[in-house]
Amino acid sequence: MPKKRSVIIAGHPTSVTLEPEFWDALKEIAAARGTAVNALVEQVDRERTGNLSSALRVFVLNAVRARPGGDGGLSS
């Protein structure tokens, strides 16, 4: 079930709703990059063209795909 969390973007609080698995993945990506989850959210927000929640899901998907063997077993 999606979970709503507050984040700060450009100094303003806003809420983002994502499934717990995406929040966990964002935490892992942030830790691997030595940054805060909020900083990742701000980065995605600056680069997005659509809905923030959707942009975050795509960001996580792309980050997972970029990892070695991160194709989810889709390659032959």
ABEGO torsion letter per residue (X at the ends): XBBBBBBBBGGBBBBBBBBAAAAAAAAAAAAAAGBBAAAAAAAAAAABABBAAAAAAAAAAAAAAABBGAAGGABX
